Amino acid sequence: MRIIIAPVMKKYRDHYFLKAKQENYPARSVYKLKEIDKRFRIFKKGMRVLDLGAAPGSWSLGAAEKIGPAGLVLGADIQNTDTAFPANVLFRREDVFHRSAEFEALLREKGPFDVVMSDMAPSTTGHRGTDQARSAALCEEALAVALAYLIKGGSFVVKVFMGPDVKNLADALRKHFAVVKSFKPASSRSESMETFYVALGYTGLPLPDPPLESSAPSTV
Ligand SMILES: C[S@@+](CC[C@H](N)C(=O)[O-])C[C@H]1O[C@@H](n2cnc3c(N)ncnc32)[C@H](O)[C@@H]1O
């Protein structure tokens, strides 16, 4: 008798894929955000949320439910989406590395934000080192946006591909947030190299000044 063992990965994907379909989310990734929120309680009614890498829109929809009609989600992605969002979600097509003046103005108008979250991922090449480096660059840019537009005490959630650059990300987060945790949701496939960092309690402190050597008064 031949025993056929269905690949675990497929079963797993199907479960969250089907659940997302049944619950009208455009992507299964919403369950990762739900797990993050269940663990860290990042959303409250009336909050303002910035969602980087928002297409097709599951995270924005999930966050919009949690913050309610008095809150706002501003989603941005390099790709467009045809997802129909509720009134408390704004979506803009935008490359985080090349933010338009209009988008910066929108960030100033709608911010500061209580939560900045980034589920951004590069198009994968299959070359692990390249994909990790591109993911790290996206995290670095997401962090730069978060530092500029988060309220003091705000939260930052970021997806990263595990690799040598992750330590730099964690170190940078610890400089600016009271609590920094890594978290791999059960709905994230175990074979995926992604994990999430959740940083709570933005200190809001400016970056330390550069060393003063060059501006030291000259002794004549
Ligand atoms: C995993 S998907 C996000 C899924 C989304 N969180 C959801 O729940 O529907 C990763 C997204 O990152 C976006 N992305 C990659 N590079 C980007 C960039 N430079 N600027 C903005 N978005 C980017 C991709 O276009 C892609 O839609």
The ligand as a MOL file (V3000), in Angstrom:
LIG
                    3D

  0  0  0     0  0            999 V3000
M  V30 BEGIN CTAB
M  V30 COUNTS 27 29 0 0 0
M  V30 BEGIN ATOM
M  V30 1 C 3.7320 40.5160 1.9300 0
M  V30 2 S 3.2010 41.8200 0.9270 0 CHG=1
M  V30 3 C 2.2410 42.7890 2.0420 0
M  V30 4 C 0.9120 42.1850 2.3470 0
M  V30 5 C 0.0060 43.1400 3.1230 0
M  V30 6 N 0.5460 43.3810 4.4550 0
M  V30 7 C -1.3760 42.5950 3.2690 0
M  V30 8 O -1.6980 42.1150 4.3580 0
M  V30 9 O -2.1470 42.6400 2.3090 0 CHG=-1
M  V30 10 C 4.6650 42.8110 0.7800 0
M  V30 11 C 4.4260 44.1060 0.0560 0
M  V30 12 O 5.5990 44.9260 0.1400 0
M  V30 13 C 5.5380 45.7800 -0.9760 0
M  V30 14 N 6.7880 46.5100 -1.2020 0
M  V30 15 C 7.9900 45.9940 -1.5720 0
M  V30 16 N 8.8820 46.9720 -1.7740 0
M  V30 17 C 8.2390 48.1490 -1.5040 0
M  V30 18 C 8.6320 49.5100 -1.5440 0
M  V30 19 N 9.8790 49.8650 -1.9220 0
M  V30 20 N 7.7360 50.4630 -1.2240 0
M  V30 21 C 6.4670 50.1060 -0.8830 0
M  V30 22 N 6.0360 48.8250 -0.8270 0
M  V30 23 C 6.9020 47.8540 -1.1400 0
M  V30 24 C 5.1820 44.8230 -2.1040 0
M  V30 25 O 4.7040 45.5000 -3.2350 0
M  V30 26 C 4.1510 43.9330 -1.4360 0
M  V30 27 O 2.8360 44.3410 -1.7320 0
M  V30 END ATOM
M  V30 BEGIN BOND
M  V30 1 1 1 2
M  V30 2 1 2 3
M  V30 3 1 2 10
M  V30 4 1 3 4
M  V30 5 1 4 5
M  V30 6 1 5 6
M  V30 7 1 5 7
M  V30 8 2 7 8
M  V30 9 1 7 9
M  V30 10 1 10 11
M  V30 11 1 11 12
M  V30 12 1 11 26
M  V30 13 1 12 13
M  V30 14 1 13 14
M  V30 15 1 13 24
M  V30 16 1 14 15
M  V30 17 1 14 23
M  V30 18 2 15 16
M  V30 19 1 16 17
M  V30 20 1 17 18
M  V30 21 2 17 23
M  V30 22 1 18 19
M  V30 23 2 18 20
M  V30 24 1 20 21
M  V30 25 2 21 22
M  V30 26 1 22 23
M  V30 27 1 24 25
M  V30 28 1 24 26
M  V30 29 1 26 27
M  V30 END BOND
M  V30 END CTAB
M  END
